[in-house]
Amino acid sequence: MKTYTLAGVIIVPLVISIGQILFKRASETLSGPGGPIPGLLASPHFWIAVIMYGLATVAWVFVIRDMPIGRAYMFMALSYLYIPLLSLVFLAEAITLTQIAGALIICVGIAVSGLKT
């Protein structure tokens, strides 16, 4: 696997996960005085997340150019690792033991099915 392809399968889910945290922050604007949609559209968190999603999508196209999509997509499960960690740091959400167990199972699954032998 090429170095930039490996970087892509690791970084794209991270960027998507950061976008999710920003969407969560943007959701706090839904009860604004003008109503939910104007509040959302005025949220910088929302627009930064949309831009990040767009950039991640472009990067993903380059990843799947160099790697079978069935194998590449396994790495999208990394978001299940990234989101709890990011939500702990940026949203002060707790991580449970079942989430930790699930994350370990996901790591094994990625290693077994996603990496070329």
C-alpha positions as a printed NumPy array, in Angstrom:
array([[  0.   ,   0.   ,   0.   ],
       [  1.329,   3.415,  -0.938],
       [  2.172,   5.736,   1.942],
       [ -0.327,   8.416,   0.886],
       [ -3.05 ,   5.782,   0.461],
       [ -2.408,   4.491,   3.978],
       [ -2.429,   8.074,   5.26 ],
       [ -5.711,   8.638,   3.439],
       [ -7.507,   5.658,   4.953],
       [ -6.439,   6.855,   8.403],
       [ -6.969,  10.605,   7.94 ],
       [-10.257,  10.635,   5.984],
       [-12.232,   8.968,   8.817],
       [-10.537,  11.366,  11.256],
       [-11.622,  14.395,   9.223],
       [-15.161,  12.982,   8.963],
       [-15.161,  12.448,  12.734],
       [-14.014,  16.001,  13.412],
       [-16.835,  17.124,  11.119],
       [-19.28 ,  15.16 ,  13.268],
       [-18.054,  16.961,  16.392],
       [-18.538,  20.268,  14.587],
       [-22.043,  19.216,  13.523],
       [-22.779,  18.451,  17.178],
       [-21.597,  21.964,  18.08 ],
       [-23.71 ,  23.388,  15.254],
       [-26.749,  21.571,  16.625],
       [-26.569,  23.898,  19.63 ],
       [-27.716,  26.738,  17.324],
       [-30.952,  25.011,  16.321],
       [-32.962,  26.769,  19.012],
       [-31.857,  30.26 ,  18.003],
       [-34.218,  33.238,  17.829],
       [-34.756,  32.967,  14.054],
       [-35.597,  29.277,  14.164],
       [-33.553,  26.147,  13.537],
       [-32.56 ,  26.602,   9.892],
       [-31.356,  30.229,  10.105],
       [-29.478,  29.336,  13.293],
       [-27.82 ,  26.394,  11.582],
       [-26.922,  28.372,   8.472],
       [-25.383,  31.096,  10.638],
       [-23.216,  28.586,  12.511],
       [-19.526,  28.638,  11.583],
       [-19.254,  25.116,  13.014],
       [-21.754,  23.91 ,  10.425],
       [-19.919,  25.46 ,   7.477],
       [-16.485,  24.294,   8.611],
       [-17.885,  20.749,   8.928],
       [-19.413,  20.936,   5.433],
       [-16.063,  22.075,   3.987],
       [-14.24 ,  19.31 ,   5.856],
       [-16.672,  16.733,   4.484],
       [-16.092,  18.041,   0.972],
       [-12.307,  17.863,   1.33 ],
       [-12.518,  14.384,   2.864],
       [-14.661,  13.25 ,  -0.064],
       [-12.083,  14.478,  -2.575],
       [ -9.3  ,  12.755,  -0.628],
       [-11.384,   9.555,  -0.501],
       [-11.614,   9.497,  -4.302],
       [ -7.816,   9.348,  -4.438],
       [ -7.731,   6.587,  -1.816],
       [-10.158,   4.338,  -3.698],
       [ -8.318,   4.982,  -6.95 ],
       [ -5.338,   3.096,  -5.491],
       [ -7.122,   0.523,  -3.36 ],
       [-10.168,  -1.713,  -3.737],
       [-13.141,   0.099,  -2.217],
       [-14.203,  -3.001,  -0.312],
       [-10.91 ,  -3.029,   1.547],
       [-10.62 ,   0.745,   1.866],
       [-14.089,   1.122,   3.331],
       [-13.166,  -1.115,   6.264],
       [-11.031,   1.773,   7.489],
       [-14.072,   4.049,   7.724],
       [-14.811,   2.084,  10.903],
       [-11.968,   4.076,  12.456],
       [-14.565,   6.78 ,  12.986],
       [-16.015,   4.533,  15.714],
       [-12.671,   4.944,  17.479],
       [-12.183,   8.62 ,  16.735],
       [-15.652,   9.891,  17.687],
       [-15.631,   8.727,  21.337],
       [-12.137,  10.141,  21.83 ],
       [-12.988,  13.454,  20.184],
       [-16.271,  13.699,  22.084],
       [-14.402,  13.063,  25.328],
       [-11.906,  15.845,  24.616],
       [-14.142,  18.45 ,  22.961],
       [-17.617,  17.715,  24.338],
       [-16.735,  16.273,  27.766],
       [-18.723,  13.115,  27.008],
       [-17.879,   9.931,  28.878],
       [-16.456,   6.785,  27.302],
       [-17.924,   3.536,  28.601],
       [-16.27 ,   0.168,  28.994],
       [-18.524,  -1.248,  26.282],
       [-17.311,   1.458,  23.9  ],
       [-13.719,   0.526,  24.713],
       [-14.476,  -3.174,  24.14 ],
       [-16.201,  -2.342,  20.869],
       [-13.246,  -0.213,  19.774],
       [-10.87 ,  -3.105,  20.394],
       [-13.084,  -5.432,  18.356],
       [-13.163,  -2.863,  15.538],
       [ -9.358,  -2.656,  15.581],
       [ -9.12 ,  -6.421,  15.224],
       [-11.698,  -6.365,  12.432],
       [ -9.788,  -3.701,  10.527],
       [ -6.543,  -5.577,  10.954],
       [ -8.079,  -8.859,   9.777],
       [-10.141,  -7.584,   6.859],
       [ -8.662,  -4.273,   5.817],
       [ -4.953,  -4.84 ,   5.618],
       [ -3.425,  -6.582,   2.643],
       [ -1.681,  -9.78 ,   3.602]])
